[in-house]
Amino acid sequence: MFYIQILVTEIYPNPTKCNVDIDLREQTNFTKVIVTNFSGQEIINKNYFNESAIHLQIEGESGIYFITVKTQNKLVTKKILKI
């Protein structure tokens, strides 16, 4: 059986006007960040290496966005409100 651990992160500010910071709480060798809008359209899909914090700019309209953060064996998706 395959288990994925929940990634403990802090994503802030929420709500935001554009800029979002992701605190991974530990340095990871590989992190993938995917941002989708409420309709499921992928806005951002980026890979990061050897990071413990990530800064994003969510361009586009105000609304609800979902940020998925994946490392080698951990995963979390959080909802962000862009105003």
Protein Blocks (a to p, Z undefined) as FASTA:
>chain_A
ZZdddddddddddddfkbacddehiacfbdcdddddfkopafbdcddehiabdcdddedj
edddddddddfkbccddddddZZ
